[in-house]
Amino acid sequence: MAPIEGYWGHPTSTIDWCEENYITTKYIAEFWNTVSNLAMIIPSITGFYYAYHNKLHIRFMLCFLSIAFVGFGSWNFHMTLLYEMQLFDEIPMIWGSLILVYCLMIHYYPMLQENFYKNLMLKTILVTYGVLSLLTYLYLKTPILFQISYVILVTYMLYFTILLLKYRPCNKTVFYVGTIIYYFGAFLWMIDNFYCNQLQLFRQTNTILPFILNPLTQLHAWWHVFAGYGSYLHILFCTHSTYLATEKPLVFKFTWYVGLFEPMPNRIVITNQSNLHQSNDHHYNYQQQIPPPHLNKLPAGRQRNSDLEQPSSETDLNLDTNETINAISTAKQPLTQQNQSTYQSFADIADPVQNPHLFIHVASGQKISRPWQAYISDLDDFFERIYYYYRKSGFICIVVENILELLEVLLVVLFTVFFLHCIDYQVLFKKKLPDGHPTDTPLKITISDVLIPWNQIRLSSLEVFFLLFSAGFWFCKLGVAVHTILSNYAIRSFFIEALQIHDPLLYSWQEVQLRLINAQSQCLLRETHLDELAVHNRLLRRANYMIALINKGVLPIYFRVPLLGECIYLTSGLEFNFRILLFRGVFSLFDKNWKLRDEIKSPSERLECARRFSNRCLAVGLLNLLLLPMIFLWQSLYAFYTYVEAAKREPTLFALRTWSRYGRWFCRHFNELDHELDERLNRAYRPAARYMNSFRAPLLEILARFVQTIAAILLSVLIALTVYDEDVITVEHVLLLFTGLGAAIAISKAFLPDPEPNRWTFGELDAAILQHIHYRPHNHPPHTIQARNAMGNIFVYKSTTILEELLSPLIVPYILIRHLRSRSLEIIDFFRVYTLELADIGDVCTFSQFNFHQNGHRIFTNPEQQKNEHNQSVDQSMNTSRKNNAEVLPDDRNTTRNGKLELSLINFKLKNPKWQPPDLSQMQFIDLFTRQSCDDPGVPNLIIPDGRLQPTIAESKSTIDLCSPTTSTYPAFIETQPGSSSSIRPDNNKNQQRQSQMMTKTSQIGDSSTGMLESSDFGFSKTRRRLLQLRYGNTFSEQEKRDNQMALSSLYFHQMVSESQSSRQQSQNFSSPQHQQLSQSTSFSGQLTQGSRNNESMPLLRSDYDVRPAGGEYRNNFLEYDDDDDNGPYN
């Protein structure tokens, strides 16, 4: 609106809002924008009164006063439209936000309050920020500078409130209501700015609304209302959360006559002080928050002290009538010396999630004084920080890396603006003369001639928006970097004080882990037994779920694309959205880091949970669509700055291969750390590259030779002309021709065969790959195109990865909205079925416990016992399903594909030699399987310590299906009954064995396809022999020997799979009764028991039924798939 002079004279402010000036009264320029500030003044004055009356900390009083000052300043500004009053409005907004940021930071980081120098440094930084913002604004007088400064502070406040929401006790309702109200007001403010002309025209030509309702269109006034009340609720949220961690928990009392929440301290009076103060050594106070419930469970069989189970009757609570709070009582006797150093078990008195104000007594000598002790309340987060500190090689490397990342983002944005607006390309390309350059002198362009002064730069509104978004993104990264540096500084002190490690580069992770376990008492941990598996379960809680989701084919990453066929699509952006929806987000399936939401575990609420998850997928997908331009622009700029230089320097980079994200999850074991996976994949890179390069494409070779010849001719001529006269290089686009022709030659070489002859067969290369990645992505002979395509899904071109990441902002919203929503019920059922609740650890993936009784292949369980348990479980599940409308899950779906559970168990034991499996059958399986894998594959029979003969692989193989859970993948030498010992079934009919071997060899000669399969088997055997020769070498370290042992085990497994496929094909070719008899005699007979069952046999275990429900709520890809569908389910 054009300025109109009124009572206060001509407006001098730098901004004029959308409301018409001096329309309602001549004494107030913008009437509705003025009176709406009462919504800021009244709540803040009320909050200040109750804060002062209840003697809250002065910083919270200052927060309430700052909102009141903003309201008074905004009142005067909109009433006068004078520049001085504008400063009175905007400056209190900056300083009030700084005070609230200070409150949030010292609450989340207690060390900033306890340490005087750190607290002083924080205050200095915030005051400096406020002073610099003020001076800059006074000098430039540009409203956009104030808006940027305020948006930065609001972003910081939102970031720290989310941290409090996740890691500190708080009232979530107040946070959600305040955030929704505040940002809804900001949305109205933006509409008022962008559509001001339309709103003014509507008010002038209004024929729909009565004139008295025109104030409803004053959206800036509504911004005052919602922003004032939303800010008030955020201050209450911070105040309440802070006092939950002190001796005076707060309650919220609804005051109806002003419609406000008032903070009131909950006074807890302990009258049995005599028992607590019997000696000076037993002085206690309320100082420390109780840890999560799963950290305080007592060991099995241990009785809880009766004095701790019932609250003391002498505890006097002053509570509000509208909301009751359960307080902690104290024990009637002093705590023992042993209990003084550990967490007390108050978890069963009340749930800290529902009653987050609970506190425990700690000895005064044990008061938190070390920075790392503030993080042990969440052991998942604490162990992750320890591992992150170890992976990043210490504190200095972490600080430098975070600073350089911030500088990198800042330079990318600044360079982009500079190259777009600060260079005169007409002068640079000599299409015009520089300003002030005489026309009669030789033209020589300097750097200063092509630079455009800053005061001549004009940015469009779209560019300003992108700059503001980039600034917000950078300050978010700055907040994350500050948080990372502060937390790792605390972890550094933990490494030095508790672990006695000054330089993590000098130690392996196993050594760090061992010291962490030994330092359990110093960490004040209350777990019944902290071992290697417990540490990995916490570190890899979410990773184990992701491995299982990929292994089971639940996530929508398989697609059938026209012209491309079957594809697997998993990028960093899609994986990030999966983590937000499943694990990390505020609305994820996990209530805390360690706890799955209770409604997810309830079969009766599965449909409602699936509906909610579907809505969340829709919301996240729409958010991705909203942020699509910014994300796509950033990824394009990053790819341009990163790979254009590489294309000039090394064009063959794009023809190289790398492990895809899907490949990393496919090859990863349960409970395997990131650095262990990286080491395996790095060792497998060379054989994988040789394997993929061994496949020839004759048509591409012909085209590549043609392109190489033509490009070489042109490049040779240009080089000769340049040598003859160097001025040729100055001809337009000659350098571009040099670059393009060189790149064409380099790229065409990538499609030509290696000039060095290949000395390895496909089977040998396939075995060399499996030696390190341990899992085979296909069931085909290694020389076939199916095997190459399956390997290409996990070992892709670098150019393919770059293209997928560039297209990720466009494809991810489609996958989330179209495909992930349709699998909501499957995902909810997956987490419900495959979640195991452990008392000391929390909710973990079932497969991460290596439980053979429930998740092992049928070969490891008693057939009759399993059949009875299966029938009972199915009957019980059917009855439960009829009552709760729940889905029945067959037992076959409790196993993993590709033998992942068994190989993961062996890998974990080899990586952690000191770990003792809790189940005897696990130890027996590891010992016997590794022992068999170390036997020479050329020896007909395996000798075991008791002197009996163990059948070889060829003599004791069954119909093994790599992807079927109902068939065996290992010999039947393990009994899983508790307390049973391992038993190995001897084969008494040796003539029958020899006849079977001869028939097998005859079948191999007669069947060409079977012979192709044996090429892979030959590669497995040859590689195993080579590893056995090196296994006991003196030059190998213990870790290298364990890696060789794992390679032997994986090769042994895949050799069994290959031979079982050969046996199955032979059984199809030979249908005579004699061959059927031999096949039956040489197959597995299931799990053996003691006594007379040693010579019994059972039919081959193979699933011939489809377990899809009639309702079609499950997709087929959730089930185990057959050999004909090796790449998994496709949409």
VENMOSUL-V113064 format. One record per residue. PHI is phi in radians with two decimals (* if undefined). D_FIRST is the distance of its C-alpha to the first C-alpha in whole Angstrom. Layout:
PHI_D_FIRST + PHI_D_FIRST
//
This chain:
*_0 + -1.11_4 + -1.07_6 + -2.12_9 + -1.36_12 + -2.33_14 + -1.10_17 + -1.57_17 + 1.51_16 + -1.23_13 + -1.06_12 + -2.02_14 + -1.24_13 + -1.42_13 + -2.58_10 + -2.29_7 + -1.46_7 + -1.32_6 + -1.21_7 + -1.12_6 + -1.43_7 + 0.94_11 + -1.57_12 + -1.34_15 + -2.62_16 + -1.37_16 + -1.61_17 + -2.23_15 + -1.15_11 + -2.11_11 + -1.13_14 + -1.23_15 + -1.15_14 + -1.46_16 + -1.22_19 + -1.20_19 + -1.24_21 + -1.05_24 + -1.19_25 + -1.55_25 + -1.31_27 + -1.12_29 + -1.09_31 + -1.21_31 + -1.13_33 + -1.10_35 + -1.09_36 + -1.12_37 + -1.09_39 + -1.22_41 + -1.14_41 + -1.22_43 + -1.15_45 + -1.65_46 + 1.03_47 + -1.31_45 + -1.13_44 + -1.14_42 + -1.15_40 + -1.29_39 + -1.10_38 + -1.13_36 + -1.08_34 + -1.12_33 + -1.15_32 + -1.10_30 + -1.15_28 + -1.13_28 + -1.11_27 + -1.09_24 + -1.10_23 + -1.14_23 + -1.12_21 + -1.14_18 + -1.02_19 + -1.19_19 + -1.15_16 + -1.25_13 + -1.34_15 + -1.94_15 + 0.98_12 + -1.75_15 + -1.15_17 + -1.10_20 + -1.25_19 + -1.11_17 + -1.14_21 + -1.13_22 + -1.49_20 + -1.49_21 + -1.13_24 + -1.06_26 + -1.13_24 + -1.18_27 + -1.24_30 + -1.13_30 + -1.15_30 + -1.09_32 + -1.13_34 + -1.20_34 + -1.05_35 + -1.08_38 + -1.08_39 + -1.17_39 + -1.20_41 + -1.26_44 + -1.34_44 + -1.32_45 + -1.96_47 + -1.04_49 + -1.11_51 + -1.22_47 + -1.67_48 + -1.34_52 + -1.58_52 + -1.09_51 + -1.23_51 + -1.18_48 + -1.13_46 + -1.14_46 + -1.13_45 + -1.10_42 + -1.08_41 + -1.10_41 + -1.13_39 + -1.18_36 + -1.14_36 + -1.07_36 + -1.06_33 + -1.13_31 + -1.17_32 + -1.12_31 + -1.08_28 + -1.15_27 + -1.13_29 + -1.11_27 + -1.19_24 + -1.18_24 + -1.41_26 + -1.60_23 + 0.95_20 + -2.00_19 + -1.04_17 + -1.16_19 + -1.14_22 + -1.10_21 + -1.12_20 + -1.11_24 + -1.07_26 + -1.23_24 + -1.12_25 + -1.07_29 + -1.15_29 + -1.11_28 + -1.09_30 + -1.09_33 + -1.08_33 + -1.11_33 + -1.09_36 + -1.28_38 + -1.17_38 + -1.15_39 + -1.08_42 + -1.10_42 + -1.09_42 + -1.57_45 + -2.11_47 + -2.28_47 + -1.16_48 + -2.84_44 + -1.74_43 + -1.18_41 + -1.08_40 + -1.08_37 + -1.11_36 + -1.12_35 + -1.11_34 + -1.10_32 + -1.16_31 + -1.11_30 + -1.10_27 + -1.12_26 + -1.32_25 + -1.17_24 + -1.09_21 + -1.10_21 + -1.10_20 + -1.12_18 + -1.09_16 + -1.18_16 + -1.10_15 + -1.09_12 + -1.33_11 + -1.38_13 + -2.10_12 + -1.12_8 + -1.08_8 + -1.15_12 + -1.17_11 + -1.13_8 + -1.14_11 + -1.12_14 + -1.17_13 + -1.35_13 + -1.97_16 + -1.26_17 + -2.17_21 + -1.76_23 + -1.57_22 + -1.08_22 + -1.07_19 + -1.21_21 + -1.63_20 + -1.02_16 + -1.02_16 + -1.11_18 + -1.55_15 + -1.44_13 + -1.24_14 + -1.19_14 + -1.15_15 + -1.16_18 + -1.05_18 + -1.06_19 + -1.14_22 + -1.25_24 + -1.17_23 + -1.11_25 + -1.26_28 + -1.13_28 + -1.14_29 + -1.06_31 + -1.17_33 + -1.17_33 + -1.14_35 + -1.09_37 + -1.06_38 + -1.14_39 + -1.09_41 + -1.13_43 + -1.14_44 + -1.15_45 + -1.35_47 + -1.21_49 + -1.71_50 + -2.19_52 + -1.45_54 + -2.22_52 + -1.08_50 + -1.88_47 + -2.08_46 + -1.84_43 + -1.96_43 + -1.44_41 + -1.71_40 + -1.22_39 + -1.30_38 + -2.11_35 + 1.15_35 + -2.21_35 + -1.74_38 + -1.99_40 + -1.40_42 + -2.34_46 + -1.23_48 + -1.50_51 + -1.48_54 + -1.89_58 + -1.97_61 + -1.69_64 + -1.64_67 + -1.61_70 + -1.26_69 + -1.11_73 + -1.26_73 + -1.49_70 + -2.09_72 + -1.22_75 + -2.59_75 + -1.21_73 + -1.40_73 + -2.12_71 + -1.72_68 + -2.19_65 + -2.61_62 + -1.47_59 + -2.35_57 + -2.16_57 + -1.35_55 + -1.22_58 + -1.29_58 + -1.01_57 + -1.07_60 + -1.34_61 + -1.57_62 + -2.08_64 + -1.23_66 + -1.35_70 + -1.04_73 + -1.07_74 + 1.55_77 + -1.61_76 + -1.50_76 + -1.45_73 + -1.12_74 + -1.15_74 + -1.20_72 + -1.65_69 + -1.47_69 + -1.92_68 + -1.11_66 + -1.23_68 + -1.30_68 + -1.59_68 + -1.46_64 + -1.80_62 + -2.03_58 + -1.80_55 + -2.03_53 + -1.37_50 + -1.27_52 + -1.50_49 + -2.63_49 + -1.76_53 + -2.24_53 + -1.44_57 + -1.75_58 + -1.56_61 + -1.65_64 + -1.91_66 + -1.22_70 + -1.38_73 + -2.13_74 + -1.08_73 + -1.28_72 + -1.28_75 + -1.15_75 + -1.19_74 + -1.30_71 + -1.20_70 + -1.71_69 + -2.31_67 + -1.13_64 + -1.55_66 + -1.53_66 + -1.75_64 + -1.17_62 + -1.42_64 + -1.23_63 + -2.76_59 + -1.47_57 + -1.12_55 + -1.22_52 + -1.46_52 + -2.17_53 + -1.29_51 + -1.66_52 + -1.22_56 + -2.33_57 + -2.15_61 + -1.48_63 + -2.26_64 + -1.14_66 + -1.07_65 + -1.28_66 + -1.78_64 + -1.09_61 + -1.06_58 + -2.25_59 + -1.62_58 + -1.13_55 + -1.26_57 + -1.23_58 + -1.32_54 + -1.89_54 + -1.42_57 + -1.15_56 + -2.07_55 + -1.22_58 + -1.04_56 + -1.14_53 + -1.16_56 + -1.19_58 + -1.11_55 + -1.16_54 + -1.11_58 + -1.18_58 + -1.08_55 + -1.08_57 + -1.20_60 + -1.13_58 + -1.52_56 + 1.19_59 + 1.90_58 + -1.21_55 + -1.07_55 + -1.11_55 + -1.16_52 + -1.10_50 + -1.11_50 + -1.10_49 + -1.17_46 + -1.13_45 + -1.20_46 + -1.12_44 + -1.09_41 + -1.15_41 + -1.13_42 + -1.08_39 + -1.10_37 + -1.22_39 + -1.06_38 + -1.17_34 + -1.15_35 + -1.12_37 + -1.10_35 + -1.10_32 + -1.11_34 + -1.25_36 + -1.48_33 + -2.19_31 + -1.88_34 + -2.17_37 + -1.55_37 + -1.26_39 + -1.14_40 + -1.27_42 + -1.08_43 + -1.54_45 + 1.09_46 + -1.56_44 + -2.67_42 + -1.45_43 + -1.11_42 + -1.11_40 + 1.42_42 + -1.59_45 + -1.18_48 + -1.41_49 + -1.65_53 + -1.87_53 + -1.05_54 + -1.50_51 + -2.37_51 + -1.43_47 + -1.88_47 + -1.14_44 + -1.15_42 + -1.24_42 + -1.69_40 + -1.49_38 + -1.75_34 + -1.06_33 + -1.12_30 + -1.26_27 + -1.75_28 + -1.39_27 + -2.19_24 + -1.78_23 + -1.34_22 + -1.12_19 + -1.17_23 + -1.17_25 + -1.09_22 + -1.09_23 + -1.14_27 + -1.15_27 + -1.11_25 + -1.12_28 + -1.13_30 + -1.11_30 + -1.08_30 + -1.10_33 + -1.16_34 + -1.26_34 + -1.12_35 + -1.12_38 + -1.11_38 + -1.09_39 + -1.12_41 + -1.13_43 + -1.10_43 + -1.07_44 + -1.14_47 + -1.16_48 + -1.12_48 + -1.17_50 + -1.31_53 + -1.14_53 + -1.16_55 + -1.15_57 + -1.05_58 + -1.14_60 + -1.15_61 + -1.07_63 + -1.34_64 + -1.45_65 + -1.57_66 + -1.68_67 + 1.02_68 + -2.13_67 + -1.69_65 + -2.24_65 + -1.17_64 + -1.15_65 + -1.54_69 + -2.25_69 + -1.47_69 + -1.16_66 + -1.08_70 + -1.22_71 + -1.10_67 + -1.13_67 + -1.11_71 + -1.19_70 + -1.13_67 + -1.15_69 + -1.20_72 + -1.59_69 + -1.04_68 + -1.18_69 + -1.25_67 + -1.39_64 + 1.03_65 + -1.47_65 + -1.95_66 + -1.19_67 + -1.17_71 + -2.68_71 + -1.72_69 + -2.25_70 + -1.09_69 + -1.16_68 + -1.13_66 + -1.12_64 + -1.19_63 + -1.07_62 + -1.33_60 + -1.12_59 + -2.02_59 + -1.02_58 + -1.30_55 + -1.11_57 + -1.13_60 + -1.10_58 + -1.13_56 + -1.05_60 + -1.17_61 + -1.10_58 + -1.22_58 + -1.13_62 + -1.49_62 + 1.26_59 + -1.46_57 + -1.28_54 + -1.41_52 + -2.10_53 + -1.81_56 + -2.46_55 + -1.96_56 + -1.75_54 + -1.00_55 + 1.29_57 + -1.70_57 + 1.44_59 + -1.41_59 + -2.29_57 + -2.07_56 + -2.15_52 + -2.59_51 + -1.96_49 + -1.13_47 + -1.15_44 + -1.17_46 + -1.13_48 + -1.09_45 + -1.17_44 + -1.04_47 + -1.14_47 + -1.12_44 + -1.32_45 + -1.72_49 + -2.18_49 + -1.75_46 + -1.22_43 + -1.10_42 + -1.81_43 + -1.31_46 + -1.31_49 + -1.75_50 + -1.31_49 + -2.26_51 + -1.03_52 + -1.89_55 + -2.32_55 + -1.32_54 + -1.05_52 + -1.10_55 + -1.20_54 + -1.17_54 + -1.38_58 + -1.54_58 + -1.10_60 + -1.25_59 + -1.90_55 + -1.12_55 + -1.19_53 + -1.17_50 + -1.13_50 + -1.14_50 + -1.13_47 + -1.13_45 + -1.11_46 + -1.08_45 + -1.13_42 + -1.17_41 + -1.08_42 + -1.12_40 + -1.14_37 + -1.18_38 + -1.11_38 + -1.15_35 + -1.11_34 + -1.10_36 + -1.14_34 + -1.14_31 + -1.58_32 + -0.99_34 + -1.05_32 + -1.19_32 + -1.18_35 + -1.13_37 + -1.12_35 + -1.14_37 + -1.16_40 + -1.15_40 + -1.10_39 + -1.11_42 + -1.14_44 + -1.13_44 + -1.22_44 + -1.58_47 + -1.82_49 + -1.16_49 + -1.10_51 + -1.16_53 + -1.13_53 + -1.33_54 + -1.43_57 + -2.51_58 + -1.11_58 + -1.23_60 + -1.03_58 + -1.31_56 + -1.62_60 + -1.33_61 + -1.96_61 + -2.59_59 + -1.35_59 + -1.30_57 + -1.13_55 + -1.10_57 + -1.09_60 + -1.13_59 + -1.23_59 + -1.16_62 + -1.51_64 + -1.47_63 + -1.42_66 + -1.12_65 + 1.05_64 + -1.90_64 + -1.36_62 + -1.10_60 + -1.20_62 + -1.20_65 + -1.13_63 + -1.06_62 + -1.10_66 + -1.14_67 + -1.19_65 + -1.13_65 + -1.21_69 + -1.51_69 + -1.14_67 + -1.12_69 + -1.10_72 + -1.18_69 + -1.13_68 + -1.14_71 + -1.11_71 + -1.18_68 + -1.30_70 + -1.29_73 + -1.43_72 + -1.74_72 + -2.17_70 + -0.99_72 + -1.14_70 + -1.15_67 + -1.12_70 + -1.12_71 + -1.13_67 + -1.14_66 + -1.13_70 + -1.14_68 + -1.09_65 + -1.15_67 + -1.16_69 + -1.11_67 + -1.12_64 + -1.16_67 + -1.09_69 + -1.11_65 + -1.18_65 + -1.12_68 + -1.12_68 + -1.12_65 + -1.13_66 + -1.13_69 + -1.15_67 + -1.18_65 + -1.14_69 + -1.22_70 + -2.55_67 + -1.22_64 + -1.19_61 + -1.06_61 + -1.17_59 + -1.49_56 + -1.16_56 + -1.04_53 + 1.18_53 + -1.23_56 + -1.08_55 + -1.15_53 + -1.14_57 + -0.99_59 + -1.15_56 + -1.13_56 + -1.18_60 + -1.11_61 + -1.15_58 + -1.10_60 + -1.14_64 + -1.15_63 + -1.21_61 + -1.13_64 + -1.11_66 + -1.17_65 + -1.63_66 + -1.65_70 + -1.16_72 + -1.14_73 + -1.08_76 + -1.36_78 + -1.05_80 + -1.39_79 + -1.68_81 + -2.04_80 + -1.43_80 + -1.07_77 + -1.12_79 + -1.15_79 + -1.16_76 + -1.08_75 + -1.18_77 + -1.13_75 + -1.20_72 + -1.13_73 + -1.03_74 + -2.02_71 + -1.49_68 + 1.26_71 + -2.29_69 + -1.79_70 + -1.39_67 + -2.70_70 + -2.09_73 + -1.78_74 + -1.00_77 + -1.17_75 + -1.61_76 + -1.48_74 + -1.19_71 + -1.11_69 + -1.15_70 + -1.14_68 + -1.12_65 + -1.15_65 + -1.19_66 + -1.18_63 + -1.29_60 + -1.84_61 + -2.30_62 + -1.86_59 + -1.21_58 + -1.09_55 + -1.13_54 + -1.13_53 + -1.09_52 + -1.11_49 + -1.14_48 + -1.10_48 + -1.17_46 + -1.17_44 + -1.47_43 + -1.02_43 + -1.05_39 + -1.51_40 + -1.56_43 + -1.02_43 + -1.02_40 + -1.13_42 + -1.15_45 + -1.14_44 + -1.41_42 + -1.54_45 + -1.82_48 + -1.17_48 + -1.11_47 + -1.22_50 + -1.86_52 + -1.05_51 + -1.15_54 + -1.10_56 + -1.17_54 + -1.08_54 + -1.16_58 + -1.07_58 + -1.20_57 + -1.25_59 + -1.42_62 + -1.76_62 + -2.01_61 + -2.07_64 + -1.66_63 + -1.86_65 + -1.12_65 + -1.68_65 + -2.07_62 + 1.94_60 + -1.57_59 + -2.28_61 + -1.22_61 + -1.03_65 + -1.22_66 + -1.26_65 + -1.64_68 + 0.97_71 + -1.53_72 + -1.22_75 + -1.10_76 + -1.86_73 + -2.10_71 + -1.38_74 + -1.16_76 + -1.09_79 + -1.16_81 + -1.72_81 + -2.21_81 + -1.22_84 + -1.04_84 + -1.19_86 + -1.12_84 + -1.16_81 + -1.13_82 + -1.11_82 + -1.12_79 + -1.14_77 + -1.13_78 + -1.14_78 + -1.17_74 + -1.18_73 + -1.08_75 + -1.13_73 + -1.17_70 + -1.13_70 + -1.11_71 + -1.13_68 + -1.15_66 + -1.16_67 + -1.43_66 + -1.90_62 + 1.00_62 + -1.66_62 + -1.57_63 + -1.52_66 + -1.89_67 + -1.14_70 + -1.14_72 + -1.08_72 + -1.51_68 + -1.55_69 + -1.87_70 + -1.83_68 + -1.48_68 + 1.08_70 + 1.10_72 + -1.15_69 + -1.13_70 + -1.22_74 + -1.15_73 + -1.14_70 + -1.10_73 + -1.11_75 + -1.10_72 + -1.14_71 + -1.17_75 + -1.24_75 + -1.33_72 + -2.22_73 + -1.09_77 + -1.46_77 + -1.33_75 + -1.90_77 + -1.03_76 + -1.24_77 + -1.81_78 + -1.11_82 + -1.12_81 + -1.13_79 + -1.16_81 + -1.11_84 + -1.08_81 + -1.08_80 + -1.12_84 + -1.28_85 + -1.20_83 + -1.13_82 + -1.16_86 + -1.17_87 + -1.18_84 + -1.57_86 + -1.31_89 + -1.14_90 + -1.13_89 + -1.51_92 + -1.36_95 + -1.07_96 + -2.21_96 + -1.76_94 + -1.65_96 + -1.94_95 + -0.99_96 + -1.43_98 + 1.60_100 + -1.49_99 + -1.62_98 + -1.77_94 + -1.01_93 + -1.29_91 + -1.11_88 + -1.18_90 + -1.58_92 + -2.27_90 + -1.79_87 + -2.20_85 + -1.28_82 + -1.63_80 + -1.92_76 + -1.06_74 + -1.94_71 + -1.79_73 + -1.40_73 + -1.65_76 + -2.10_78 + -1.45_79 + -2.11_79 + -2.45_81 + -1.11_85 + -1.55_86 + -2.17_87 + -2.13_85 + -1.85_85 + -1.74_82 + -1.27_84 + -1.01_84 + 1.46_87 + -1.43_88 + -1.82_89 + -1.22_89 + -2.35_91 + -2.07_92 + -1.46_94 + -1.37_97 + -1.82_98 + -1.44_101 + -1.68_102 + -1.25_102 + -1.07_104 + -1.12_101 + -1.12_98 + -1.08_100 + -1.09_100 + -1.13_97 + -1.12_96 + -1.12_98 + -1.11_96 + -1.12_93 + -1.12_94 + -1.08_96 + -1.10_92 + -1.16_90 + -1.24_93 + -1.38_93 + -1.92_89 + -1.19_87 + -1.14_83 + -1.15_85 + -1.07_86 + -1.12_83 + -1.14_82 + -1.20_84 + -1.10_83 + -1.22_80 + -1.08_83 + -1.12_85 + -1.13_82 + -1.07_81 + -1.13_85 + -1.14_85 + -1.17_82 + -1.13_83 + -1.11_87 + -1.12_85 + -1.16_83 + -1.16_86 + -1.20_88 + -1.66_85 + -1.13_85 + -1.86_87 + -1.24_87 + -1.34_87 + -1.43_84 + -1.59_81 + -1.38_79 + -1.12_79 + -1.17_76 + -1.16_77 + -1.13_80 + -1.17_77 + -1.12_75 + -1.13_78 + -1.11_79 + -1.15_76 + -1.10_76 + -1.09_80 + -1.14_79 + -1.17_76 + -1.15_78 + -1.09_81 + -1.10_78 + -1.24_77 + -1.13_81 + -1.07_82 + -1.13_79 + -1.11_80 + -1.21_84 + -1.17_83 + -1.15_81 + -1.09_84 + -1.14_86 + -1.19_84 + -1.21_85 + -1.12_88 + -1.14_89 + -1.34_87 + -1.41_90 + -1.88_93 + -1.88_93 + -1.23_97 + -1.07_98 + -1.12_99 + -1.18_96 + -1.11_94 + -1.15_97 + -1.18_96 + -1.12_92 + -1.20_93 + -1.33_95 + -1.76_93 + -1.73_89 + -1.12_88 + -1.97_89 + 1.52_86 + -1.23_86 + -1.65_90 + -2.04_91 + -1.37_94 + 1.37_98 + -1.28_98 + -1.41_95 + -1.14_95 + -1.79_97 + -1.47_95 + -2.43_92 + -2.38_89 + -1.05_88 + -1.05_85 + -1.46_82 + -2.57_79 + -1.55_76 + -2.01_77 + -2.12_74 + -1.85_71 + -1.66_69 + -1.21_66 + -1.24_65 + -1.13_65 + -1.25_62 + 1.26_61 + -1.32_58 + -1.70_60 + -1.59_59 + -1.13_62 + -1.24_61 + -1.30_61 + -1.63_65 + -1.30_67 + -1.87_68 + -1.51_71 + -1.15_72 + -1.28_71 + -2.15_67 + -1.30_67 + -1.54_64 + 1.59_63 + -1.27_61 + -2.28_58 + -1.45_56
//
